[in-house]
Amino acid sequence: MRQRSRGRATLAVVAAMCAVAALPGQAYGAGESTTYIFAPQAKAVNGAAVNTEAAELKTGSVYRSSIKFGEKLYYRLNLDETTNAYVSAVVVPKRGDKVAYGDGITISIRDQSNLECGSQNARFQSAEYPRPIAAYAYRNVKKDSSICKDPGAYNVLIERESKDTSGRGDWELEIRYVSEPQLAKGASTGTEAPDEWPSASPTPPTAASDNRRHGGSGYYDATSLTTGEWKDEVEPGQTLFYRVPVDWGQQIFATAGLGNSTLPDENEYISSALAMSLDNPAQGHVDAASPMSYSGKPASVSLDPVPPVAYRNRFASATGVSAMRFAGWYYLSVTLNPEVGKFYGSEPFPLTLTVTVKGTAGPTPYEGDAGIFGVTQDDQDMARSGQSGAQAAESRSSRMKLLGAAGIGAGAVLVLGLGGWTLLARRRQAAAATPAGTGDVGQQQPYGGPPQAW
């Protein structure tokens, strides 16, 4: 009886593990919330008006903060003399807030003499409606420079810039701090930025038979994509997030298309109807497509060709080149202007994303584990299945819990089995020591015989 129970328990564990392993990608139409999803592990942190009062950020961590109208906030880093550091800030205005052309933030890392190590800004340009936008600052150690090279305390400064006519509400911030791995000895990285790269539009990929993927609501739950044509729906005012693995030597192309309206009036012209942005694995801004106009008819917009991923891209002065400096997940975000809903209805609009990753993957220049600055086989599998990072983490956690439960169950069975074997051996020993003709003859067995199956 116990053997059968043990078999059923084992089958149950195996079945549960198989069910977790077979979890589908993010379902089309799931997660219809139009609000930004912050990383659940984000720690609350307050920026300081004075740098000496700034809270320290830890590498590999995510934080949640906010910035007021016209405010300048400081955070602190403690750096060694060799590590390249990146701090990104995702700006999340409240829906309905008013933003003007040029509103946004500038984020920079500065040494104790206030010399700037590296900076970037995130701006609401052309597409003047609230949506999440991102930028990063960096401290890169350069052999031929004496700036930002010493170990010690550094300041992260985030400055909000808004027009007097803009909304005065607080902007929420999602802040990430990551460190770049050390280069491997003898790694060939180059010292000059490229001045040309392939720019011809690739042949459009063939749509998969099951090509519906619903975008996430933030970087945390961005839906994974690979080369292909993907269908989705987007609501007016909504921002959808996707991520694509791009390895060393590979180049990404992306186009977003909006389907036609089914309403009879298709003459209302809306400029900046659809905005599309590309960010790198450290969530530094790479490029934004020219905002697409819409008049109720099918329309599309594409990112300008960016260079293949290469370490030497960092030496370029242009953001669209220098941000293509490492491999990993590249993020696409698409926002539909809320004004579209006023003229063409609030129902979701058909959206098509066409993604192409060209080129053969090259070797990593880093020593050891590249972390987020690399592409693994698991990443490629997630891209094909459509899993988000959040879903993958949940699947891994569930598998580990089930494996732990299976291990505990197997251990309990083993302990019980050993206990039963010991008890049986003692009984046999006692029976062998009993004089002939006494005791229960039916229970006597020769000492040293094989133990009874448990």
Summary of the structure (lengths in Angstrom):
residues: 454
radius of gyration: 29.2
end to end distance: 9.5
largest distance: 108.9
contacts: 1407
relative contact order: 0.15
helix: 22%
strand: 30%
